C-alpha cells in the first residue's frame, strides 16, 4: 500500500505501508540487497527457519560487499524461540538453566508437551558472528522493537518478527519511512534527546524514552480524546489502563472495534477475560464490537477517529508499557487514517463478532497474568 506523502501537510518522508509478511519481507530483502553503506537490525524473535536463514544470507551478502551490518538482538526472546513455531532459535542455541526451565514450562503450558525441541547448529549464525563486517550485540536487553535502518536514509518499523510465521501466516503491519530526517528523528527519540511532540504530523512513540514521555500515556490520551471511533487491531491485551480507556470511550458512545485473534499464541485465556470485562463493564452496547479473527493476529495497531494512527511493536499489555523496549510511530493524518481504517474494517469483515461471554479458563488466565507481570519486573531490573 503506497500512501502519497504530498497529500499530507508537513510530511517529510515518503511512506509505504505493508500489510502482511509477504509484501513486507519482499521489500525488506530488496532494501538490504540495495544497501550501500550501513544496515542496522533491531530484532526480538529471530527463528532458525527459511525466513530467518534468508535474512542472514542477505546480511552476509551485504557485509561481503562492504556494508557495515549492526544487529541488536534481544536475548529475552530466546525462551519464546525455543517453544514456539518450529522451536529453533537462530542465535540462542543454548540457554542458562532458568531460561531452559522457562521455555520448557511455556511449551508444556501452551503445546501440552513437556519437552522443547533439540536445537540444531547453524552455520549461518556462526558466519554472522565471525564476519568482520558484522557487529552483533546480544544482551538481556528485553527489547521488543522490530526496526531496520538502511544507509541512514530508510527506516522500516512494525510488529513483524523474523520467521516463517511472520512471513506467511500472521496478520501484521510494517511501515517504511524514507529520508534522513525520519532516521534522525528516530535516533533522537530512542536516545531520549527529543520529547514526543503531539503537534507534529508524525512522530515516534518509544518505551523507554525521554522522561515524562510515556508510550502508555500518549496512547491512552488519544483514546480518551476520541470523538467518533476507536479501532484496535492487536494480538495481546491486559494493561488495565487500556481496558479503562476503552470502557470510557464506549461509555461516551464512541464506536469501538477490537480485532484480536480467536486463539492467541500467548494470553489465549487472559485476552478473553479482558474482552469479557469490557462487555460487562460497558453493558455490551451495539457500538462495541469485539471481532475474533480466524487466523493469527500479531498486529499492534490503533486508529482513532480515522485520523490518528499508531503502529509498531507495542501491545496493550503491562509488559509492553512497563518492561520492554518498544518502537512505534504515530501519524496525524486523515489520508493515512482513512486508508488504514478501511483496511482494518476489511479484516473485521472476515472475523466473528462476539455476541456473548467468551469461554476462558480463569486459572490459566491468572497464570498468564502472573507470568506477564513477572516478566515485566525482570525486564525492569535490567
C-alpha positions as semicolon CSV with decimal commas, in nm:
position;residue;x (nm);y (nm);z (nm)
1;X;0,000;0,000;0,000
2;X;0,157;0,326;-0,116
3;X;0,041;0,646;0,056
4;X;0,103;0,977;-0,116
5;X;0,328;1,189;0,103
6;X;0,230;1,506;-0,082
7;X;-0,128;1,467;0,037
8;X;-0,021;1,513;0,399
9;X;0,065;1,867;0,511
10;X;0,405;1,890;0,680
11;X;0,500;1,536;0,587
12;X;0,876;1,499;0,524
13;X;0,924;1,126;0,443
14;X;0,759;0,909;0,182
15;X;0,550;0,640;0,348
16;X;0,491;0,287;0,232
17;X;0,252;0,077;0,440
18;X;0,276;-0,302;0,413
19;X;0,004;-0,535;0,539
20;X;0,115;-0,896;0,572
21;X;0,456;-1,055;0,571
22;X;0,470;-1,142;0,202
23;X;0,476;-0,777;0,096
24;X;0,687;-0,664;0,391
25;X;0,966;-0,920;0,362
26;X;0,988;-0,878;-0,015
27;X;1,051;-0,507;0,035
28;X;1,287;-0,564;0,327
29;X;1,505;-0,807;0,131
30;X;1,511;-0,566;-0,165
31;X;1,625;-0,282;0,062
32;X;1,900;-0,495;0,216
33;X;2,020;-0,606;-0,130
34;X;2,040;-0,239;-0,237
35;X;2,216;-0,115;0,079
36;X;2,545;0,061;0,011
37;X;2,685;0,171;0,347
38;X;2,508;0,058;0,665
39;X;2,235;-0,176;0,786
40;X;2,104;-0,178;1,141
41;X;1,872;-0,455;1,261
42;X;1,686;-0,427;1,592
43;X;1,525;-0,767;1,646
44;X;1,329;-0,960;1,905
45;X;1,224;-1,301;1,767
46;X;1,461;-1,446;1,505
47;X;1,375;-1,804;1,416
48;X;1,610;-2,055;1,258
49;X;1,378;-2,135;0,968
50;X;1,378;-2,048;0,594
51;X;1,288;-1,682;0,654
52;X;1,541;-1,634;0,933
53;X;1,807;-1,805;0,724
54;X;1,723;-1,595;0,416
55;X;1,766;-1,275;0,618
56;X;2,101;-1,399;0,748
57;X;2,221;-1,474;0,394
58;X;2,112;-1,130;0,275
59;X;2,301;-0,965;0,560
60;X;2,611;-1,175;0,496
61;X;2,599;-1,083;0,127
62;X;2,576;-0,716;0,224
63;X;2,870;-0,748;0,463
64;X;3,073;-0,923;0,192
65;X;3,031;-0,623;-0,039
66;X;3,148;-0,385;0,233
67;X;2,824;-0,278;0,404
68;X;2,864;-0,231;0,780
69;X;2,599;-0,450;0,948
70;X;2,491;-0,399;1,308
71;X;2,249;-0,641;1,476
72;X;2,089;-0,564;1,813
73;X;1,927;-0,886;1,933
74;X;1,722;-0,934;2,248
75;X;1,831;-1,239;2,445
76;X;1,498;-1,231;2,629
77;X;1,329;-1,370;2,316
78;X;1,522;-1,698;2,334
79;X;1,269;-1,874;2,557
80;X;0,992;-1,793;2,309
81;X;1,200;-1,904;2,011
82;X;1,262;-2,238;2,182
83;X;0,899;-2,324;2,246
84;X;0,708;-2,156;1,960
85;X;0,661;-2,250;1,593
86;X;0,939;-2,490;1,492
87;X;1,120;-2,440;1,820
88;X;1,451;-2,335;1,661
89;X;1,628;-2,019;1,772
90;X;1,867;-1,865;1,520
91;X;2,125;-1,729;1,765
92;X;2,036;-1,883;2,101
93;X;2,133;-2,248;2,077
94;X;2,200;-2,273;2,449
95;X;2,011;-2,134;2,746
96;X;2,101;-2,092;3,108
97;X;1,911;-2,320;3,345
98;X;1,647;-2,058;3,428
99;X;1,581;-1,989;3,060
100;X;1,561;-2,358;2,978
101;X;1,313;-2,414;3,261
102;X;1,101;-2,119;3,145
103;X;1,098;-2,239;2,784
104;X;1,002;-2,590;2,892
105;X;0,726;-2,459;3,119
106;X;0,583;-2,238;2,843
107;X;0,598;-2,523;2,596
108;X;0,411;-2,750;2,831
109;X;0,155;-2,481;2,913
110;X;0,069;-2,396;2,552
111;X;0,166;-2,701;2,350
112;X;0,083;-2,962;2,620
113;X;0,416;-3,132;2,553
114;X;0,683;-3,126;2,824
115;X;0,994;-3,125;2,605
116;X;1,124;-2,845;2,384
117;X;1,296;-2,929;2,056
118;X;1,668;-3,001;2,049
119;X;1,849;-2,706;1,894
120;X;2,022;-2,767;1,562
121;X;2,357;-2,596;1,493
122;X;2,350;-2,303;1,249
123;X;2,644;-2,237;1,017
124;X;2,477;-1,912;0,911
125;X;2,457;-1,784;1,268
126;X;2,822;-1,879;1,320
127;X;2,914;-1,694;0,999
128;X;2,738;-1,377;1,115
129;X;2,915;-1,394;1,449
130;X;3,255;-1,436;1,282
131;X;3,221;-1,187;0,995
132;X;3,443;-0,879;1,047
133;X;3,180;-0,658;0,883
134;X;2,904;-0,765;1,124
135;X;2,870;-0,617;1,471
136;X;2,641;-0,842;1,675
137;X;2,511;-0,731;2,015
138;X;2,317;-0,992;2,212
139;X;2,222;-0,899;2,565
140;X;1,946;-0,922;2,822
141;X;1,812;-0,600;2,674
142;X;1,442;-0,703;2,687
143;X;1,391;-0,510;2,364
144;X;1,067;-0,596;2,187
145;X;1,113;-0,348;1,898
146;X;1,141;-0,451;1,533
147;X;1,332;-0,190;1,332
148;X;1,554;-0,194;1,022
149;X;1,760;0,113;0,924
150;X;1,924;0,118;0,580
151;X;2,202;0,365;0,490
152;X;2,064;0,610;0,750
153;X;1,808;0,703;0,483
154;X;1,536;0,437;0,514
155;X;1,360;0,303;0,821
156;X;1,129;0,002;0,833
157;X;0,932;-0,049;1,154
158;X;0,640;-0,262;1,269
159;X;0,532;-0,565;1,463
160;X;0,681;-0,841;1,247
161;X;0,927;-1,085;1,393
162;X;1,179;-1,272;1,178
163;X;1,035;-1,612;1,092
164;X;0,813;-1,815;0,863
165;X;0,503;-1,742;1,071
166;X;0,550;-1,366;1,037
167;X;0,636;-1,404;0,668
168;X;0,340;-1,618;0,566
169;X;0,079;-1,670;0,838
170;X;0,020;-1,375;1,068
171;X;-0,181;-1,056;1,018
172;X;0,067;-0,780;1,088
173;X;0,192;-0,444;0,962
174;X;0,520;-0,280;0,865
175;X;0,581;0,078;0,753
176;X;0,873;0,224;0,564
177;X;0,973;0,587;0,612
178;X;1,227;0,734;0,374
179;X;1,457;1,027;0,432
180;X;1,745;1,109;0,662
181;X;1,513;1,330;0,869
182;X;1,299;1,031;0,965
183;X;1,603;0,828;1,072
184;X;1,749;1,119;1,266
185;X;1,420;1,173;1,448
186;X;1,400;0,803;1,536
187;X;1,752;0,806;1,680
188;X;1,685;1,121;1,881
189;X;1,367;0,974;2,025
190;X;1,527;0,641;2,118
191;X;1,822;0,820;2,281
192;X;1,584;1,038;2,484
193;X;1,729;1,351;2,322
194;X;1,390;1,468;2,192
195;X;1,047;1,454;2,353
196;X;0,740;1,325;2,177
197;X;0,565;1,614;2,004
198;X;0,187;1,560;1,960
199;X;0,172;1,867;1,734
200;X;0,388;1,701;1,469
201;X;0,210;1,526;1,180
202;X;0,417;1,219;1,267
203;X;0,647;1,117;1,549
204;X;0,791;0,808;1,711
205;X;0,646;0,666;2,032
206;X;0,913;0,477;2,221
207;X;0,948;0,296;2,550
208;X;1,165;0,356;2,739
209;X;1,211;0,709;2,610
210;X;1,255;1,063;2,732
211;X;1,143;1,143;3,086
212;X;0,772;1,221;3,126
213;X;0,724;1,091;2,773
214;X;0,533;0,772;2,835
215;X;0,415;0,549;2,550
216;X;0,119;0,433;2,757
217;X;0,015;0,787;2,846
218;X;0,026;0,907;2,486
219;X;-0,185;0,617;2,359
220;X;-0,439;0,642;2,641
221;X;-0,468;1,017;2,580
222;X;-0,554;0,952;2,215
223;X;-0,828;0,705;2,312
224;X;-0,963;0,948;2,571
225;X;-0,976;1,217;2,302
226;X;-1,171;1,001;2,057
227;X;-1,496;1,155;1,942
228;X;-1,627;0,915;1,678
229;X;-1,434;0,589;1,654
230;X;-1,159;0,376;1,801
231;X;-1,025;0,080;1,606
232;X;-0,779;-0,163;1,761
233;X;-0,604;-0,448;1,580
234;X;-0,392;-0,618;1,843
235;X;-0,253;-0,953;1,943
236;X;-0,224;-0,910;2,321
237;X;-0,420;-0,714;2,583
238;X;-0,426;-0,679;2,959
239;X;-0,294;-0,339;3,066
240;X;-0,573;-0,208;3,294
241;X;-0,509;0,148;3,174
242;X;-0,621;0,049;2,825
243;X;-0,917;-0,152;2,943
244;X;-1,029;0,154;3,141
245;X;-0,970;0,388;2,846
246;X;-1,167;0,165;2,609
247;X;-1,453;0,146;2,860
248;X;-1,460;0,526;2,884
249;X;-1,471;0,553;2,505
250;X;-1,761;0,308;2,481
251;X;-1,948;0,486;2,761
252;X;-1,914;0,814;2,566
253;X;-2,079;0,650;2,268
254;X;-1,761;0,617;2,062
255;X;-1,782;0,334;1,808
256;X;-1,518;0,094;1,937
257;X;-1,395;-0,204;1,737
258;X;-1,137;-0,455;1,855
259;X;-0,990;-0,715;1,622
260;X;-0,799;-0,990;1,801
261;X;-0,704;-1,349;1,726
262;X;-0,965;-1,611;1,804
263;X;-0,685;-1,815;1,964
264;X;-0,379;-1,614;2,056
265;X;-0,039;-1,778;2,074
266;X;0,007;-1,622;2,417
267;X;-0,252;-1,483;2,660
268;X;-0,509;-1,705;2,491
269;X;-0,705;-1,721;2,816
270;X;-0,625;-1,376;2,950
271;X;-0,730;-1,195;2,631
272;X;-1,089;-1,330;2,654
273;X;-1,103;-1,227;3,020
274;X;-1,022;-0,870;2,914
275;X;-1,289;-0,878;2,645
276;X;-1,545;-1,018;2,890
277;X;-1,462;-0,734;3,129
278;X;-1,512;-0,479;2,852
279;X;-1,854;-0,620;2,768
280;X;-1,959;-0,648;3,132
281;X;-1,845;-0,300;3,235
282;X;-2,000;-0,123;2,936
283;X;-2,315;-0,329;2,906
284;X;-2,202;-0,454;2,563
285;X;-2,379;-0,188;2,352
286;X;-2,402;-0,233;1,972
287;X;-2,126;0,022;1,911
288;X;-1,877;-0,207;2,090
289;X;-1,758;-0,480;1,855
290;X;-1,508;-0,747;1,958
291;X;-1,415;-0,933;1,640
292;X;-1,228;-1,262;1,667
293;X;-1,012;-1,321;1,361
294;X;-0,988;-1,681;1,238
295;X;-0,614;-1,663;1,166
296;X;-0,317;-1,544;1,363
297;X;-0,301;-1,174;1,454
298;X;0,031;-1,021;1,555
299;X;-0,056;-0,657;1,477
300;X;-0,013;-0,367;1,718
301;X;-0,234;-0,104;1,555
302;X;-0,456;0,173;1,691
303;X;-0,665;0,414;1,479
304;X;-0,861;0,697;1,643
305;X;-1,131;0,890;1,456
306;X;-0,981;0,762;1,128
307;X;-0,731;1,045;1,168
308;X;-0,460;0,930;1,413
309;X;-0,276;0,603;1,360
310;X;-0,030;0,429;1,593
311;X;0,162;0,125;1,465
312;X;0,471;-0,059;1,579
313;X;0,581;-0,326;1,825
314;X;0,392;-0,236;2,144
315;X;0,091;-0,440;2,256
316;X;-0,177;-0,325;2,501
317;X;-0,001;-0,514;2,783
318;X;0,173;-0,432;3,106
319;X;0,487;-0,590;2,964
320;X;0,495;-0,354;2,665
321;X;0,436;-0,046;2,876
322;X;0,633;-0,122;3,191
323;X;0,917;-0,351;3,089
324;X;1,003;-0,394;2,723
325;X;1,176;-0,150;2,494
326;X;0,930;-0,068;2,214
327;X;0,924;0,141;1,897
328;X;0,603;0,273;1,741
329;X;0,523;0,561;1,509
330;X;0,213;0,779;1,525
331;X;0,062;0,963;1,227
332;X;-0,182;1,254;1,249
333;X;-0,342;1,236;0,905
334;X;-0,689;1,178;0,766
335;X;-0,533;1,043;0,445
336;X;-0,347;0,771;0,634
337;X;-0,617;0,719;0,896
338;X;-0,897;0,661;0,646
339;X;-0,688;0,422;0,437
340;X;-0,584;0,211;0,734
341;X;-0,931;0,223;0,891
342;X;-1,073;0,081;0,568
343;X;-0,814;-0,199;0,570
344;X;-0,900;-0,280;0,932
345;X;-1,271;-0,286;0,853
346;X;-1,198;-0,539;0,579
347;X;-1,023;-0,759;0,835
348;X;-1,318;-0,727;1,074
349;X;-1,549;-0,843;0,794
350;X;-1,355;-1,172;0,791
351;X;-1,393;-1,220;1,167
352;X;-1,670;-1,332;1,401
353;X;-1,813;-1,065;1,631
354;X;-1,857;-1,186;1,989
355;X;-2,223;-1,183;2,095
356;X;-2,186;-1,337;2,439
357;X;-1,938;-1,405;2,715
358;X;-1,625;-1,578;2,588
359;X;-1,521;-1,903;2,747
360;X;-1,180;-1,900;2,911
361;X;-1,013;-2,080;3,199
362;X;-0,983;-1,842;3,493
363;X;-0,697;-2,043;3,640
364;X;-0,496;-2,032;3,317
365;X;-0,579;-1,662;3,274
366;X;-0,441;-1,590;3,621
367;X;-0,126;-1,787;3,540
368;X;-0,080;-1,590;3,218
369;X;-0,119;-1,261;3,402
370;X;0,127;-1,376;3,669
371;X;0,384;-1,473;3,404
372;X;0,342;-1,137;3,226
373;X;0,385;-0,938;3,548
374;X;0,687;-1,147;3,647
375;X;0,847;-1,094;3,306
376;X;0,784;-0,721;3,333
377;X;0,954;-0,699;3,672
378;X;1,251;-0,895;3,537
379;X;1,278;-0,658;3,241
380;X;1,274;-0,354;3,470
381;X;1,566;-0,498;3,668
382;X;1,773;-0,493;3,350
